[in-house]
Amino acid sequence: MKNEKFYPISVLIFIISILTYRFLTIGPFAPLQCRSLGIGCPDTKVQGYVASEFIDVKKAFIKNFEAGGEVGSSIAAYYNGELVVDLQGGYADLEIKREYDKDTLQFVFSSTKVMTSIMIAYLVDRGLLNYNEKISTYWPEFAQGNKENATLLDLVNHRAGVTYLDKRLTKSELENLDKLAKILAAQPHISDGVPLRAYHAATRGWYLNEIVRRVDPKRRTIGQIISEEILKQYDIEFYLSLPGNLLSRVATFYNAPITENIIRIRNFLLDWWDKRVSGTFTFILDFINRKGLTFKTFDHGIPGVLDLFNVKEVTKLEEITFECPSVTGITNAKSMAKLGAIIINNGQPLDDNSNSKPLLSKNTIDLISTKLPIVWDHVLKRNFTPSVGGFVYLRLPGIEDVEFLGWGGFGGSLFIWNRELGISFGYAMNTIWSPRLGEIGDKRGTSVLKEIVNVVKKLKKE
């Protein structure tokens, strides 16, 4: 009798264990019946180009969809100036089954900062800016509130002391750049003039935009210069404010279901308990503390700073007519990878841009790639190795032996390159699924990048 009672309990425990395992290992965007029972899993259509040597990259990309980690995304890679991967898969809009294809545009959040840093280097290369110059040289009104000694180098590397704004901005203030400039100038330094690396999530873009307006002979914004001098010349798409006629091409964002958020909390607690990720738990505490530095930095109530908890609203930003060169980048994976390839190519246009002028000189590329000392970021709660140009050297999980330069965006987007291997890589997606807040990239992007690195290493041996 005891065995008869024990048998159904054992079966129930076994079934619960299987279901729990699947929920912990299958991505949150797989249909419920697929995630729980392994049936009804979607057959995702993947389109685009991949060189024959890189066919395993396509397999890794498809696997992300089969594992329920994607709704729609694109990846692209250049190797020694040649496009070797340019793939898109899934849906840009799941409800109407609009495919994610080569024409799809994607918000990439803080991967925007890479494009902004490239544009600052573009102006440095032309003698309009100098990284070691005080910001007040270009913008005298900036020298208020202990900010008089902050340099352009400080600002691009998030240590200019303007991590957040005390004043809550309105839409009208953000649209009136002269009015915004007065607000920005009046903001006091958060650490009384002492340089302190503290991630400038949104403010970096606003401050850089005002500096650029003051040195550009036409008083253009960063986005306007990109539009007039970069897009057609180098055959890319990268917008800091969305032209109204392009709205239909933008992918709809999807956040993970509540079950995934529960799993995230579990992972956060395990990481903290095991002391494997020293800054993660501190980051969370500061993130939910309204008086904490991290909360003030990521305050999503500010117009122009995308609401991290309501990402589906991102595609309704068509009514916003201002740009934030920190977070409002709209692009695709190919454009990001191509820009990285041009940098690897010492600033020279690729073969399909032979009539264009160099984007940057080799001397400027060497300068912006120069490493700075490792530093602790007081917002993101981890160490980084920054570069003069405002990029960061990254060692990503599973490919720690390769150091990439660039940055990523909230939810997993990547805009990175490695000059030694000749690899540039872009990843853009419309699903927000990152195991840890503040993480750069996630396993979806790094899994395909790992395959690219493996192929390149083999090619270099041959």
Secondary structure, DSSP 8 states (H G I E B T S, - for coil): -HHHHHHHHHHHHHHHHHHHHHHHHS-TTS-HHHHHHS-S-----EEEEE-GGGHHHHHHHHHHHHTT--SEEEEEEEETTEEEEEEEEEEEETTTTEE--TT-BEE-GGGHHHHHHHHHHHHHHTTS--TTSBHHHH-GGG--TT-TT-BHHHHHTT-SS-SS-SS---HHHHH-HHHHHHHHHH---TTTT-------TTHHHHHHHHHHHHHSTT---HHHHHHHHTHHHHT--EESS--GGGGGGB---EE--HHHHHHHHHHHHHHHHHTSSTTHHHHHHHHH-TTSHHHHHT-TTSTTS--TT-GGGGGGGGG-----TTT--EE-HHHHHHHHHHHHTTT---GGGTTS--SS-HHHHHHHT-B---EEETTTTEEEEEBTTS-EEE--TT-TTS-EEEEE-TTS-EEEEETTTTEEEEEEESEE--SSTT-SS-HHHHHHHHHHHHHHHHHHH-
